[in-house]
């Protein structure tokens, strides 16, 4: 069962890595915007997500993209997105790939 859970977790992360932030043109996983991902036994997924800025005008667009990406997985029946602000996002959360794409030097 644990292997199945890990496999689903990997599938969900892979799906989310296809969600590209329209402003930054980089995926939300590499940007470090996904803080948590959980699925219950009924296929209800909760995504803990942050944004690079509190007033992000693309919140609804990202919500739709995330929901569509996850619902494409057979085991997922519904998606809830919890927007969180703590801990605050910073460029330190980005993967090396995202930093290269955005030209961030650390």
N, C-alpha and C positions, 0 to 999 in steps of 0.2 A: 504494500500500500504506500509506503514511503517513497518508493521509486516512482509510482504513479503521480504522487503529489509533486515531487521534484520535476517530473516531466511536464506536468501542467504549468507549474511555476515558470519553467523555461519557455514553454509555448507562449505564455502570457507576456513575458519579458520580450520575447522575439517579436510578438505582435506590436507591443508598445514601441519597440525600436524602429518600427515602420511609420510611426506618427511623427511627422516633421513639424517643428514649430515654424509657422509661416513667416515670422519676422526674422528669426535667427537662422533659418534654413539648416537646422540640425535636429536630430531626433531627440525626443524628450528623455530617453534613458541616458544617452550620452551626455546630455546637458545636466543630468543629476536632478531632474525635476520630480522623479518618482521616488517617494520616500517609503512607500510600503505597498504591498500587494497581498490580498488575502481572498480565499474563496471558501465558502462554507459547503456543507454536504449537499445542498440544493442547487449549487452552481451559481450562487449569488456572489459576485466579485466586488470587493471594495478596494479602490485605488486611493492611496494617500498621495496627494500631488501638491506641489507648490509651483509658484510661478516666479519668474525673474524679477517682476515688479508687481506691487499690489494692484495697481490700476490697469493691468494688462487688458487691452481692448479685445483680445482674441480668446478670452476664457471660454465663451460659448462654442467657438469653432473648435478649440482643443477638446472640449468635453464631447462633442459630436464625433470627432476623429477617434478619440480613445474608446468611446462606446462601440463604434462600428468595428474597430480593430479587434476588440475583445470578444464581441458577439460572433465574430467569424469562427471562433473556436467552439467546437461542438459541445464541450462540457460546460460552457458558460451560458447561463440563462438570463442574467441581468447584471447591470453594472451600476455601481454607485461611486461617485467621485467625491472624496472629502478633500476640500481645499484647506491646506494647512500653511501656517506662516512661521512656525517654530519647529526646528531651528530655521533661522532665516537662510535663504539660499545665498550662496556666494559662488564666484567662479572656481573656488577650490573644489566644489562638488562635481565639476565637469570632468569627463574622461579626457585622456590624452588626445584622443581622436577629435572630440569637440573643441578642445583648445586649439588644435591645428586648424580645424575648419574655420574657426572664428578669429584666428590670428592672435590668440591670447598667449602671452609668454609668462611663465611663472618660475 
